[in-house]
Amino acid sequence: MARLERKNVDYFPHPCTNGDKMKYLRSKFGNNGYATWYVILEKLGRSEFHYIDLSQEMSLMFLADECLVDENTLTEIIEILVKFGEFDSEIWNDYKTIYCDKFIGNIADAWKNRKTDIPDKNLILTLLSQKYGKKSELLTAKVQKEGNQFTKETKGNKSKENDKKGNAPNGFSPPLLDEVIQYFSEKGFSAEIAKKAFEYYHVSDWKDSKGNKVKNWKQKMLAVWMKEENKTNQQNQNYGIKPTIAERARSSREQAARELANPIIIDPTTDFFSLPKARTDESGKP
């Protein structure tokens, strides 16, 4: 099975000069300000899609511990960096999540040979809105703009060019990751395959390999991803995951059923002691 494509990086450029913003952090917080800034950048690089969700209190506690500062100091430093424009203010204010567009630009070279497009603000907003069930003002405005554009195009007679663009909505509503995982589980497939399938369509705006919009995600998953080789047992082998007790019990029952269906029949008249022995040479070796 093909290896899953990475969605993070191992390194990022570290400039040798500091501007007024870094001087202010060091002046106000000492080396804690400098260290916290670069610990956050390192965590952005390690994180999938390069954002840090701090909406949960535990996440904030862990990052503060990693930066060796208390939570209040960490929050104050982040708020200053948001004010400086280093972190996106909308994503922070709406979701208490750190996203840095400049950081994305600095690591663009690491993504240029990957099949997946480099993450951007719209992708992060989409992921967060699906995760928390609310849309930011920017994402809402984007959806409304696309809807208004479609309305204008469909009034009167459509040109052939507009027909070719395929901008008409098909009533499709993208599923949440949890919904995809549940559907795969019901069909006997692992969460790993479900996540891989979800990410494949999510980053491509729910278009298939031919560029066509997905109309029925369950039908698409069933036809493309739910292959016999992707069954749960195969996934367990590929990812080093031990089968659950239920899976081992099911496997044992299936093995017992196969043995009952094909029993080994021994002829009671066979004299095993009279069967010819293997020929040997003078040294007694076969």
Secondary structure, DSSP 8 states (H G I E B T S, - for coil): -------S-S-----S---HHHHHHHHHHTHHHHHHHHHHHHHHHHSGGG-EE--SHHHHHHHHHHHTS-HHHHHHHHHHHHHTTSS-HHHHHHH-EE--HHHHHHTHHHHTTSSS----HHHHHHHHHHHHS---HHHHHHHHHHHHHHHHHHSS---HHHHHHT----S-----HHHHHHHHHHTTB-HHHHHHHHHHHHHTTSB-TTS-B-S-HHHHHHHHT--GGGBHHHHHHHHT----HHHHHHHHHHHHHHHHHS-----TT--GGGS------TTS--
